[in-house]
Amino acid sequence: MKGPLDSRQLQAFAILARTGSFTQTAREMFLTQSAVSHSMKALESDAGCRLLDRVGKKVMLTQAGEHLLKHAEIILREMQAAREGIEQLGKWGRGRLRIGATATICTALLPPVLREFKESFPQSLIQVEPGDSRELILSLERQRIDLAVMLAEAADERFETIPIFTDELMFITSPMHSWATDGVAPRSEIARQNLIVYRKSSQTFRAVDDYFRTEDIVLNTIIELGSMEAIKELVKLGLGVSIAAPWVVQRELEDGSLRAIPLGRRKLKRSWSVVHWRGRRLTLAEETFVGLCRSAVESLPRTWEQSAASEAEANGRPFNVVQPAIGT
């Protein structure tokens, strides 16, 4: 199988087809006439057929030449468009931001981050792909995204992790639940609760399951849903409890429709990072995105103390930084 045709030869061929003159073609390409003639002979040799006919001083295309010209014009236009696109990427505010993020990050963190990012890079193309941590790793492998906002624990040594924030997982209950009234989740009642989770296959659920197995508690009744908003509504109705970080339910904690209760004496924390291929240098736009993520999480409650303080402030109550005792 022969290789691709030479782009310089195609360019000379297209100009020659337009001008019908070796002299004019040589002038436009800043070459000698003999150089153009040699180039056309090489192109015909590569194509395996005659492409040009000389009629007096005029050069005309053969049928094969007419066929090649149609493709040559398309190829040259595409090459020019590629060059112009590359040049545009080098200009301030141009380029793209291809990111992946978990569903909760997409909902709670990305909107304000992307709003500020767009102000700095108004002409940048933004692409967001949602998924859990394992799905985002797959998207990085297939080069569908360049950055992933996900749990650092899911990334292997092929990837570099840029820490963004750490949060604490807690029980999320209805304000009418006995745990919310007492401010404690009795150990003896945990296994009997309906636990409503987002995905049992997720990195978070595996961490939760390991946490309670270490405490010799088996989570028996598990309801799995594909929407965090649906989970919140079921918890509000008292149909079960969920496990999430306070920032995921910040609005509900502040309006009093949900409560956050510590899992136990031992805290279960997660580390969130921006993940990318190790050794890959971030663009200015990507570095800006990372910085905006770090700034945005400062306003999010991530621990029991922060969630209790946020709830107290929203309800005009003083907050005493003393964590309630955990039931046995």
N, C-alpha and C positions, 0 to 999 in steps of 0.2 A: 504493500500500500504506500503510495507516494505521500510525502509530507505536504503541508499547506503552501500555497503560493506566496512568493515574496511580496511584501506590502509595498516596497518602493517600486517594484516592477509594475504592480497593479496601479499605483498612482500615476506613473508615466504613461501606462496604457490608457487610463481614463482621460488624461489630458490630451494625449495624441488623438483619441477618438473624437474629442470635442473640437480640437483645432485643425486636425487633418494635416498637421505640419510638424516634421521633426525639428525644424528650426525654432518654431514657436514653443514647442514642448520643452526643448533644451533651455530656452530663455526663461520660461516660467519656473523650471526646476533648478536653475543655476548650474546646468551641466553642459558639457560639450555635445554637439550633435552626434558624434561617434559613440559617446557614452550611452545616449538614448537608444541609438540603433542597436548597440550591443545588448542593452537591457531587453529590448523587444525580441531579439533573437533567442536570448536565454529563456524568456517567458514562453515563447512558442515551443522551444525544446522541452521545457518542463511540462507544458500542456499536452504535448504530443501531436500538435496539429498547427496548421497555418491560421493565424489570427488576422493578418493584415494583407491588403493588396495595394500595390502602388499603381495609381492611374495618373500618368504624367507626373506632375509635382505633388499631386494630391494623394493622401493616404486614406484608404477606405477599409471598413471592417468586412471580414468574411462572415458567413453565417455563424461559425463557431465564435468569431470575435464578438458578434452582437450578443450571443448567449452569455459569454463571459462578462461583457460590459454590464449587463443587468445585475449580476452578482457582485461585480467589483464596486459598483456605485453604492450598493447596500453595505458592503464590507467597509468601505472608506468612510461612509457616514457614521457607522457604528464606532469605528476607531476614533473619529473626531469627537463624537459624543462622549466616549470613554475618557479622552484627554480633557475635555472641558469639565466633565464631572470630577475628575481627580483634582483639577485646578480649583474648582469650587470648594472641595473639601478642605483645602488649605486656607480658606478665608474664614475670618472670625464668625462664629455663630452657625457655621454650616456643619454638615455631617449627620451622624445618626446616633441614637442611644437605644440599643437593643438589650432589654432587661427582662429577667424572669423573676417572679416573686410568688410567695404563697398567697392563698386567698385572703388571709387576715391582713397581711402586709399590704396587699392591693387595696383593701378597703380602708384601713386605718392610717397607714403611713404614706403611701404613694401620692394621694391627691394633693396635699400641700407641698410635697417635695417637687412633684412635676410642675406644679403651678409656678413655683419659684425658678425651677430650671428653665422653663419656657421663656421667662422674662430675660434670662441671661443669654439663652440660645434660641431666639425666636424662629430661626429658619432650620433648626435641627429636626430631623425626622425621629419621632419617638415610637418605639414598638414595645409593648408589654405582653408577656406570655405568662399566664397564671399556671400554677401547678404545685404539688407538694415537693419536698426537698429532693426525693429520688427522681421525680420527673424533671426537675430543673437541672440536675446533674446530667441526665440524658440529653436535654436540650443544649447544654454546654458542649457535650461530646459531639453532637451533630452540627454544632456551630450555628444553631438557630438563634441563640442569644449570646451576648458577650459578657454580661454580668448577671449574677443571681443573688437576690436577697433571700437568704434561707438560713436554716440552722447549721452552724459550723460543724456539728458532730457528723453530719451526713456527707461531708466532703472528704475525699481521700488525699493521698500525698501528691497527686497530679495537680491539685488545685491550691491556689493561695487564698487565704481567708483574711479579710480586713474587718476586724471587730467593729460592730455598730453599737450594740447594747446587750445587756443581760436582763432577763426577766424571771419572775417566779410564778410557777403554776399553782393555782388555788382552786378550791371547790367554789363553784358558782351556784347560788341557790335563789329561790324565791324569798322575798322578805318575810313571808309567812311560815317558812320552813323552821322547824325547831332548832336546827343548827344556827340559823340566822338570829333567832331570838337569843340563844345562849352564847353565840359567838364562838362556838367550838363544834368540831365534828367528832363525836364519840367513836372510838376505835371499834367498839362492838357493833356499831350500826352501819359502818362503811360497806361491808360486803353485801348487806341487804338492800342497799339503795339501787334504784334504777339510774344507771350512769349513761348519760347522753353524750356521745362523742362525735367528732367530725368524720374521722376516718380511722378505722382500726389498723390500717396498713401504714399509717403515718409515723414519722419519726417521733412525734410527740406522744402518741399513744404507746409506743414501745417503751419510751422512757417512763411513762406513768405506770404501765404494767410492771416494769422492773422495780420501780420504787415500792409498790405495794407488795410485791412478792418478797422483797427484802424485809418488809414488815410482817411477813407471814399472813398477808391479807389477799384473798383471791377475789377479783372483781367478777362477779357471776352474771349479773343482769346488765347487758350492754345494748343500748339502742344506738344505731349508727345512722347518721344523716349526712347529706352532702351539702348542707348550707348552715353556716354559723348563725345566720339570722333566724332560721327555723329552730335551731337548738335553743337560742335565747327565748323564743316564744314558748316552747314547751317547758322550759325551766320556770318561766314566769307563771305558767299555769299550774305549777307544782307537780308535773308529771315525772320529775326526776331532777337530778343534779348533774352539772357538767364540770369539766376541769378546763380552765383557761387562765391566761395571764390577765391581770387587771386592765391593761391597755386595750385588750380586745373588747371589753365590755365597759369602757370608760363612761360612755353616755348613760348607760343603764345604772351604773353605780352612783352617778351624780344625781340622777332623777329618782333614785330609790327603788326602781323596779327590779333590781337584782342586788344580791349581796355577795361579797367575797369572803371566804373562810379559809384559813390556813389548812394545808393537807395534814400536818402533824408537826411534831417537834423538829423534825428534819426537813429543811427546805428543799424543794425540787426546782432547780434553776436551769434555764436554757441560754445558750449563747447564740446570738444572731450576728451574721456577717454578710458582707458582700463578697461573693466567691467568683474567681475567674481563673483561667489557665495559668499555672505557674510559669513565670518567665515572660509573660505577655505584659507589655508596657501599656498602662492606661492612657487614654487620650485626655485632653484637657476637659472635655465634656464629661467623661466618666469620672474623673477626679472631683469635678464640681458636684456631680450627683452623689458621690460618697459623702462629701462634706455636708451637703444638704440633708442627707439621711441622718447623720450624726446630730445635726442641729435640731431636726424635727422631733427626735425621740426624747429630747430634754423635757418636753411638756407632757409626755405620756407617763401615767402611773405604771410602774413595773414590778413593785414589791407590795407586800401587805401594808407596810407602813405608809407608802406613797398613796395606795388606793384608799386607805382609811382617812388620810389627811385630805385627799381630794374630795371624798364623800362628805367629810365634815365641813369643809370650806363651802361646798355647793349648798349645804343645808344650814349654813350659818352657825355651826356648832364649834366649840373649841376642840382641839385634838391633842390627846395625851399620847406620846409615843411609847406605849406599853402594849406589847402583843398579848392578846388574851391567852390564858392557859389552855393547853390542848387536852381534850378529854381522853380518858383511858378506857 
